[in-house]
Amino acid sequence: MNTDIIELVEKSSLKEDAPKFEVGDTVDVHNKILEGNKERIQVFSGVVIAKSGHGSREMFTVRRIVAGEGVERKFPLHSPRIAKVEVKRSSVVRRAKLYFLRERVGKAVRLKERRTS
């Protein structure tokens, strides 16, 4: 019973046009940032290494390399701060979580591209 009530409340905060992407996809996350009274969009691009949760609590983790250092960031999928998520390329992966990419460097980080017809 309690879960039914929670689902009804959460349904109002879900995005109807939630982006469709999978673990292993290279994405551009357009994130709205408030600076004083101005709002701008900052793009964070990288590989989706994990997805977790469901409903309004669904999160995804994006990893990229900046100046030779790995940077990971978690985003809530249904947040109003996320303007859009663009899929740049899809990759073939056989895992739900790609945490093994954390230990890899250089060309070893590359994933095989998924062919779509």
C-alpha positions as CSV (number, residue, x, y, z in Angstrom):
1,M,0.0,0.0,0.0
2,N,2.7,2.5,0.9
3,T,4.6,1.8,-2.3
4,D,1.4,2.6,-4.3
5,I,1.1,6.0,-2.6
6,I,4.8,6.7,-3.2
7,E,4.5,5.8,-6.9
8,L,1.5,8.1,-7.3
9,V,3.5,11.0,-5.8
10,E,6.6,10.3,-7.8
11,K,4.6,10.1,-11.1
12,S,4.2,13.8,-11.2
13,S,7.9,14.5,-11.0
14,L,8.9,12.1,-13.9
15,K,9.9,13.4,-17.3
16,E,7.7,12.2,-20.1
17,D,10.5,12.6,-22.6
18,A,13.2,10.9,-20.5
19,P,16.3,10.2,-22.7
20,K,16.9,6.6,-23.9
21,F,20.5,5.5,-23.5
22,E,22.3,2.5,-22.1
23,V,25.4,1.7,-20.1
24,G,28.4,2.0,-22.5
25,D,27.0,4.9,-24.5
26,T,29.0,8.0,-25.0
27,V,26.7,10.9,-24.1
28,D,26.7,14.7,-23.8
29,V,24.8,15.8,-20.6
30,H,23.5,19.4,-20.9
31,N,23.3,20.6,-17.3
32,K,21.7,23.9,-16.3
33,I,23.9,25.9,-13.9
34,L,22.8,29.0,-11.9
35,E,25.4,31.7,-11.5
36,G,23.9,34.6,-9.5
37,N,20.7,35.4,-11.3
38,K,21.9,34.0,-14.7
39,E,21.4,30.5,-15.9
40,R,23.7,28.8,-18.4
41,I,24.1,25.3,-19.8
42,Q,27.3,23.3,-19.2
43,V,28.0,20.2,-21.2
44,F,29.6,17.2,-19.5
45,S,30.5,14.5,-22.1
46,G,31.7,11.0,-21.3
47,V,30.9,7.3,-21.1
48,V,27.9,6.1,-19.1
49,I,29.5,3.5,-16.7
50,A,26.4,2.8,-14.5
51,K,22.7,3.3,-14.1
52,S,20.9,2.8,-10.8
53,G,17.6,3.3,-9.1
54,H,14.1,3.4,-10.7
55,G,11.3,5.9,-10.9
56,S,12.1,9.5,-9.9
57,R,15.3,8.2,-8.1
58,E,17.0,6.9,-11.2
59,M,20.6,8.0,-11.5
60,F,23.4,7.5,-14.1
61,T,27.1,7.9,-13.8
62,V,29.2,9.5,-16.6
63,R,33.0,9.2,-16.7
64,R,35.5,11.1,-18.8
65,I,39.2,11.9,-18.7
66,V,40.3,15.5,-18.1
67,A,44.1,16.3,-18.2
68,G,45.0,12.6,-17.7
69,E,42.7,12.3,-14.6
70,G,39.5,10.4,-14.5
71,V,36.4,12.4,-13.6
72,E,33.0,10.8,-12.7
73,R,29.8,12.6,-12.1
74,K,26.4,11.2,-11.1
75,F,23.2,12.8,-12.5
76,P,19.6,12.3,-11.6
77,L,17.8,11.3,-14.8
78,H,14.5,13.1,-14.1
79,S,16.0,16.3,-12.7
80,P,14.8,19.6,-14.0
81,R,18.5,20.7,-14.0
82,I,19.2,18.2,-16.9
83,A,18.3,20.1,-20.1
84,K,19.0,17.1,-22.4
85,V,21.1,14.0,-22.9
86,E,22.5,13.5,-26.4
87,V,23.8,10.0,-27.3
88,K,27.0,10.5,-29.4
89,R,27.8,6.8,-29.9
90,S,26.7,3.4,-28.6
91,S,29.1,0.7,-27.6
92,V,28.8,-3.1,-27.1
93,V,29.2,-4.0,-23.5
94,R,28.5,-7.2,-21.6
95,R,28.3,-5.7,-18.1
96,A,25.7,-3.6,-16.2
97,K,28.4,-1.6,-14.5
98,L,31.7,-0.6,-16.2
99,Y,33.7,0.1,-13.1
100,F,36.7,-1.8,-14.7
101,L,37.3,1.2,-16.9
102,R,38.6,3.1,-13.8
103,E,41.9,1.1,-13.8
104,R,42.4,1.4,-17.6
105,V,44.5,4.1,-19.3
106,G,44.8,5.3,-22.9
107,K,43.6,3.0,-25.7
108,A,42.5,0.3,-23.2
109,V,39.5,2.5,-22.3
110,R,38.1,2.2,-25.8
111,L,34.9,0.2,-26.2
112,K,33.7,-1.5,-29.4
113,E,31.1,0.5,-31.3
114,R,27.6,-0.9,-31.7
115,R,26.5,-1.0,-35.3
116,T,23.0,0.2,-36.0
117,S,21.2,-0.2,-39.3
